[in-house]
Amino acid sequence: MRKILFIFFLLTSVNIYSGDIILDENIIVEKAMQNNPELISAEKMAKSYEAKSHKQFFFENPMIGIEYMGINDSSINLNTSMEQNIAISQKIPFPLKWMWKIGAGIEESNYYKYMYEMKKFEILSASKIAYYELFRTIKFIEITREILSLLKQLADIAFVKYNQGMINQFELSKMDIEKDILENDLIVLKREKEIKIQNLRKIISDQEFLKENFSVKEINIPEIRYTFEELKEIALKKSPFLKAKKSLLEASFNMRNMAISDYLPDFNVQLKKQISPAINEYSIMFEAEIPLWFLNNQQADISEKWEMAESKQKEYENAINEIIYKVKEHYEIIKSNNDSIDLYKNKIIPRLNSVVESAMTSYKNKKIEFMTLLDSERMLLDAKKQYYMLVVEYLIHFRMLEELTGSLE
């Protein structure tokens, strides 16, 4: 029996998977950052709007024309014209309108830049979380195999005892049923593992990934070194999501100002020179736009842009409240799970190991029934699974908090 116990604890400390690839979260992150289609799309969109914003710094293209005057009305021959002029004109926006237009273009570009940053953290978080979920499933498989291996060895011993008349048919049948349940659990977990692997393939955009055997490294559990108030301040300053909302707000302010500035005139400058018959003179004309129909046009546009700016202001305020709530939620779950992880790792699981060892000795000496031993094994199985559930939940919320704040490590 001691030999069986030794094998059980040896399996507990060794990763039973072996393969060509040793997988860790850094491998997944690197591949995701290089290949994820959503991230690449967000990067291209950010570059596109950055290029678009540069257009706002320049005036519209000038107009150039040639004028033929005094053409005989009985002919379409341009050579019969009495006078030929060449003209060039340039539309010049009112300076404030131009500045606000530039500002709107810059903020629109900033919005997509921050959306790209947000997508980077989102993919970073998603790739790590996908790895953690695969890691948890693999650990569940290992734990279930360990218990099943032990149970099979106990079943061999029980069969000998049954033939010797030391246990009844019920105990033997109960052991077989428990084996069948664990074997079915293994089948379910293996299918779940394939789903988790496929999720990784989706994130890194590589359908051939992990087709060969692989093993996983143990996960390092990062510590959170900040208080809630510190995390809140970090998130409010650095959150890409909040920066994106702020850019939309600033862009809406610029659009509102541009609508108001429609009351201000745009200008047009035209330079004209006579080229035939050639004379050493030219004419210059200055024009200004008059907002004559402002009651039907500008006023409606101002109302639209004003309400839009108010809407974006409230969206930004709501985003601040949402960020603070999410930081608080993730922070409290992390703190709670940290205490629970310590409890399971240092107290509950070691105690249950001792309980199983004691139960096995008692079963060997006929002091307890198999059902009592089985209950202690179930408790150990559940405790180990719960430990990894807590570890992965801790890590998931840590990465989601990292996504909100920009970085925690």
URRACOR-V428846 format. One record per residue. N is the residue number from 1. PHI is phi in whole degrees, 0 to 359 (* if undefined). PSI is psi in degrees with one decimal (none if undefined). Layout:
BEGIN
N;PHI;PSI
N;PHI;PSI
END
This chain:
BEGIN
1;*;-38.7
2;298;-34.2
3;296;-40.4
4;297;-44.2
5;297;-39.4
6;298;-43.3
7;297;-39.7
8;299;-47.8
9;286;-27.1
10;295;-41.6
11;294;-32.0
12;297;-35.5
13;266;-4.7
14;242;136.2
15;287;117.5
16;281;-10.8
17;275;142.6
18;220;151.9
19;182;-172.6
20;281;-30.6
21;254;131.3
22;257;107.7
23;267;136.1
24;219;173.6
25;295;-28.1
26;294;-35.6
27;297;-44.2
28;296;-44.8
29;299;-45.0
30;300;-45.3
31;293;-39.6
32;295;-41.6
33;295;-26.8
34;272;-34.7
35;242;-14.8
36;299;123.0
37;297;-37.9
38;298;-41.6
39;293;-43.3
40;297;-41.6
41;298;-43.7
42;296;-37.5
43;295;-44.4
44;296;-39.5
45;296;-41.5
46;298;-43.0
47;294;-36.5
48;298;-47.1
49;285;-25.3
50;294;-43.6
51;295;-39.4
52;297;-37.0
53;296;-26.9
54;293;-25.1
55;295;-26.8
56;289;-15.1
57;282;-12.8
58;248;151.0
59;290;165.5
60;295;156.4
61;300;140.5
62;290;158.1
63;256;136.8
64;233;139.9
65;209;165.3
66;234;136.4
67;244;129.7
68;250;122.1
69;243;147.7
70;75;30.7
71;286;136.0
72;302;128.9
73;289;-7.0
74;261;9.8
75;217;156.9
76;247;16.6
77;280;113.4
78;294;-22.2
79;291;-14.0
80;276;-1.0
81;294;144.6
82;279;-24.5
83;209;140.3
84;233;131.8
85;234;146.9
86;245;138.0
87;225;148.4
88;224;134.8
89;228;150.6
90;224;126.8
91;275;131.2
92;236;116.2
93;289;156.6
94;301;136.3
95;310;-44.6
96;297;-40.9
97;298;-40.2
98;295;-44.1
99;297;-43.7
100;293;-34.6
101;295;-42.5
102;299;-44.9
103;300;-42.6
104;297;-41.3
105;295;-40.6
106;295;-44.7
107;293;-35.2
108;297;-41.9
109;296;-41.7
110;298;-37.8
111;303;-48.0
112;287;-28.0
113;294;-44.8
114;289;-31.5
115;296;-36.5
116;294;-43.9
117;299;-42.8
118;298;-40.7
119;296;-36.2
120;299;-47.4
121;293;-34.3
122;295;-45.5
123;290;-38.7
124;302;-48.3
125;295;-45.6
126;297;-39.3
127;292;-40.6
128;291;-42.3
129;297;-40.5
130;298;-39.1
131;294;-43.0
132;299;-39.9
133;292;-37.5
134;295;-44.0
135;303;-45.6
136;298;-43.5
137;296;-41.3
138;297;-41.0
139;295;-38.7
140;298;-40.0
141;297;-45.1
142;299;-47.8
143;297;-43.4
144;296;-40.6
145;295;-38.2
146;298;-48.6
147;295;-39.8
148;295;-41.2
149;299;-43.8
150;295;-41.6
151;295;-37.4
152;295;-39.0
153;292;-38.3
154;295;-35.2
155;296;-37.7
156;297;-41.9
157;294;-42.1
158;296;-35.6
159;296;-39.3
160;296;-43.5
161;296;-36.5
162;296;-43.2
163;295;-25.2
164;270;0.2
165;77;18.4
166;271;-22.5
167;228;160.8
168;266;174.8
169;297;-33.4
170;299;-45.5
171;298;-42.3
172;295;-42.3
173;295;-40.1
174;298;-38.2
175;294;-41.4
176;295;-40.1
177;297;-43.2
178;297;-38.7
179;298;-44.3
180;298;-39.7
181;297;-45.7
182;294;-38.7
183;295;-38.0
184;293;-39.0
185;301;-38.6
186;297;-41.9
187;299;-45.1
188;297;-43.5
189;294;-36.5
190;294;-37.8
191;293;-39.1
192;297;-37.7
193;300;-42.3
194;296;-36.3
195;295;-42.9
196;295;-38.5
197;296;-41.7
198;296;-34.6
199;297;-40.2
200;297;-42.5
201;300;-38.8
202;296;-45.0
203;294;-41.0
204;267;-0.8
205;57;51.9
206;214;101.3
207;284;-7.9
208;263;-1.4
209;293;135.1
210;62;34.0
211;283;-23.8
212;265;177.2
213;292;152.1
214;206;162.0
215;233;163.7
216;241;144.5
217;280;153.6
218;295;146.6
219;271;133.0
220;277;131.2
221;267;109.4
222;289;148.5
223;264;145.6
224;268;123.1
225;255;8.9
226;240;153.4
227;280;169.2
228;299;-43.0
229;298;-39.1
230;294;-42.0
231;295;-38.4
232;298;-44.8
233;294;-39.5
234;298;-45.6
235;296;-41.9
236;293;-25.0
237;269;-35.0
238;245;-11.1
239;302;119.5
240;300;-34.7
241;298;-44.8
242;291;-37.2
243;296;-38.5
244;296;-43.6
245;297;-38.3
246;296;-39.2
247;295;-41.0
248;298;-39.4
249;296;-47.2
250;296;-38.4
251;296;-39.8
252;294;-35.4
253;297;-43.2
254;295;-39.7
255;294;-37.6
256;296;-45.0
257;297;-37.2
258;296;-38.1
259;295;-43.0
260;297;-37.6
261;289;-6.2
262;296;-16.5
263;288;-19.3
264;272;144.5
265;281;142.5
266;274;159.6
267;242;157.4
268;222;131.3
269;243;128.9
270;235;131.7
271;246;127.6
272;231;138.1
273;224;136.2
274;278;129.0
275;249;-14.8
276;207;121.0
277;294;141.8
278;294;131.1
279;222;155.5
280;270;54.5
281;221;156.8
282;213;164.3
283;235;150.3
284;227;138.3
285;230;135.7
286;249;131.1
287;235;148.6
288;229;137.2
289;286;135.7
290;251;118.7
291;286;67.0
292;292;-32.9
293;255;36.7
294;298;-29.8
295;293;-30.9
296;264;-19.0
297;243;-70.9
298;300;-40.9
299;298;-42.3
300;295;-40.3
301;294;-40.2
302;297;-43.9
303;300;-43.4
304;299;-50.7
305;291;-32.9
306;294;-46.8
307;295;-37.2
308;298;-42.9
309;297;-40.7
310;297;-39.5
311;297;-45.5
312;295;-32.7
313;297;-45.1
314;291;-36.0
315;298;-40.6
316;294;-42.6
317;297;-40.7
318;295;-37.2
319;297;-39.0
320;299;-47.3
321;298;-40.1
322;295;-41.7
323;298;-46.6
324;298;-42.7
325;298;-46.2
326;296;-40.6
327;300;-44.8
328;298;-45.0
329;300;-52.1
330;296;-39.5
331;298;-47.4
332;293;-38.7
333;294;-40.8
334;299;-47.0
335;297;-43.8
336;297;-46.2
337;294;-33.5
338;300;-43.5
339;294;-41.2
340;292;-39.0
341;300;-45.2
342;298;-41.0
343;297;-47.6
344;291;-41.7
345;291;-42.7
346;258;-12.4
347;232;-60.1
348;294;-51.3
349;294;-45.4
350;302;-39.7
351;294;-42.4
352;293;-33.4
353;301;-43.1
354;294;-38.4
355;297;-44.1
356;296;-42.5
357;299;-44.8
358;295;-40.6
359;295;-37.8
360;295;-41.8
361;296;-43.2
362;294;-38.5
363;295;-39.1
364;298;-37.8
365;268;11.9
366;64;27.7
367;269;-21.6
368;227;161.8
369;273;166.3
370;299;-35.4
371;299;-35.2
372;293;-43.1
373;297;-41.4
374;297;-40.9
375;298;-40.8
376;293;-36.5
377;293;-39.6
378;298;-42.5
379;298;-40.6
380;293;-43.0
381;301;-47.8
382;295;-38.3
383;294;-41.7
384;293;-40.4
385;296;-42.6
386;297;-35.5
387;300;-47.9
388;288;-29.1
389;299;-44.4
390;293;-41.0
391;299;-47.4
392;291;-39.5
393;297;-40.8
394;302;-48.5
395;294;-38.6
396;298;-46.6
397;290;-31.0
398;297;-44.5
399;290;-35.2
400;292;-35.1
401;293;-38.2
402;297;-38.5
403;297;-36.0
404;287;-38.9
405;267;-12.9
406;100;-39.1
407;185;147.5
408;232;-9.7
409;245;none
END
